[in-house]
Amino acid sequence: MPKQFYTERDIEDMAAHGQYSLTVGEDVVLTELAFEKAERLGVKLVQPHQTPPAAPIRPYLSDPVKPAGSAQISSSTLSARSSDLRERIRSAVKEKLGNQIDPNLLETIITRVLNNVGIE
């Protein structure tokens, strides 16, 4: 099915004719100005994600990653692996960047990434 594009002018025309709702799906594309105009004129955009056209949905950045496999590992083994992994990451970053990175920031980043992939 071909995509239908809406511009700022299209949204103005809709509002002028009393149409204050537009269903936005896979086949409907709004320009950024159309998105802003709809917001200003009170035209409700019915869509699965309330994001402007220029804000792509990137679930790989925000959705947590589930660790592969379901093998049971003791907490002491997991803790040792986590410590070893943290140290290897820390060493690799310091080797590449030297003292250009704040140690506290590095620890925060490492913790966030490891937590996101399921390693505490």
C-alpha positions as CSV (number, residue, x, y, z in Angstrom):
1,M,0.0,0.0,0.0
2,P,1.4,3.4,-0.9
3,K,2.3,5.8,1.9
4,Q,0.2,9.0,2.4
5,F,2.1,12.1,3.2
6,Y,0.7,15.0,5.3
7,T,2.2,18.5,5.3
8,E,1.5,21.5,7.5
9,R,-1.0,22.7,4.9
10,D,-2.9,19.4,5.0
11,I,-3.2,19.7,8.7
12,E,-4.5,23.3,8.4
13,D,-7.1,22.2,5.9
14,M,-8.2,19.3,8.1
15,A,-8.7,21.7,11.1
16,A,-10.5,24.2,8.9
17,H,-13.0,21.5,7.8
18,G,-13.6,20.4,11.4
19,Q,-11.5,17.2,11.3
20,Y,-9.5,17.1,14.6
21,S,-8.3,13.5,14.6
22,L,-5.9,11.7,12.3
23,T,-4.9,8.1,12.6
24,V,-1.2,7.7,12.0
25,G,0.0,4.2,11.0
26,E,2.6,2.5,8.9
27,D,1.1,4.0,5.7
28,V,0.9,7.6,7.0
29,V,3.8,10.0,7.1
30,L,3.8,13.4,8.7
31,T,6.4,16.1,8.1
32,E,7.8,17.7,11.2
33,L,6.0,20.9,10.4
34,A,2.7,18.9,10.1
35,F,3.3,17.3,13.4
36,E,3.9,20.7,15.1
37,K,0.9,22.3,13.4
38,A,-1.3,19.4,14.5
39,E,-0.2,20.0,18.1
40,R,-0.8,23.8,17.8
41,L,-4.3,23.4,16.2
42,G,-5.4,20.6,18.6
43,V,-5.5,17.9,15.9
44,K,-5.2,14.6,17.8
45,L,-2.7,12.2,16.2
46,V,-3.8,8.7,17.0
47,Q,-0.6,6.6,16.8
48,P,1.1,3.7,18.6
49,H,4.0,5.9,19.7
50,Q,3.7,9.6,20.6
51,T,6.9,10.7,19.0
52,P,7.6,13.4,16.4
53,P,8.5,12.3,12.9
54,A,12.2,12.9,13.4
55,A,12.4,10.7,16.5
56,P,12.8,7.1,15.4
57,I,11.9,4.4,17.8
58,R,15.0,2.5,18.8
59,P,14.1,-0.3,21.1
60,Y,17.6,-1.7,21.0
61,L,18.7,1.3,23.0
62,S,16.0,1.3,25.7
63,D,14.8,-2.2,26.0
64,P,16.8,-4.4,28.4
65,V,18.6,-7.3,26.9
66,K,17.9,-10.7,28.3
67,P,20.9,-12.9,28.9
68,A,21.3,-15.8,26.5
69,G,20.8,-19.3,27.9
70,S,19.1,-20.4,31.0
71,A,21.9,-22.2,32.8
72,Q,21.9,-21.8,36.6
73,I,25.1,-20.2,37.9
74,S,25.9,-19.7,41.5
75,S,25.9,-16.1,42.8
76,S,29.6,-16.3,43.8
77,T,30.6,-17.5,40.4
78,L,28.5,-14.8,38.8
79,S,30.0,-12.2,41.1
80,A,33.6,-13.3,40.2
81,R,32.8,-13.2,36.5
82,S,31.2,-9.7,36.9
83,S,34.3,-8.4,38.8
84,D,36.6,-9.9,36.1
85,L,34.5,-8.5,33.3
86,R,34.4,-5.0,35.0
87,E,38.2,-5.1,35.3
88,R,38.7,-6.1,31.7
89,I,36.4,-3.4,30.5
90,R,38.1,-0.8,32.8
91,S,41.6,-1.8,31.5
92,A,40.5,-1.7,27.9
93,V,39.0,1.7,28.2
94,K,42.0,3.1,30.1
95,E,44.3,1.6,27.4
96,K,42.4,3.4,24.7
97,L,41.7,6.7,26.4
98,G,44.3,6.9,29.1
99,N,43.3,9.5,31.8
100,Q,40.8,11.3,29.5
101,I,37.9,9.7,31.3
102,D,36.6,10.3,34.8
103,P,36.9,7.1,36.8
104,N,33.5,7.6,38.5
105,L,31.9,8.2,35.1
106,L,33.5,5.0,33.7
107,E,32.2,3.0,36.7
108,T,28.7,4.4,36.1
109,I,28.8,3.5,32.4
110,I,30.1,0.0,33.1
111,T,27.5,-0.6,35.7
112,R,24.7,0.6,33.5
113,V,25.8,-1.5,30.6
114,L,26.3,-4.7,32.6
115,N,22.9,-4.2,34.4
116,N,21.2,-3.7,31.0
117,V,22.6,-7.0,29.7
118,G,21.6,-8.8,33.0
119,I,24.9,-8.9,34.8
120,E,24.8,-7.4,38.2
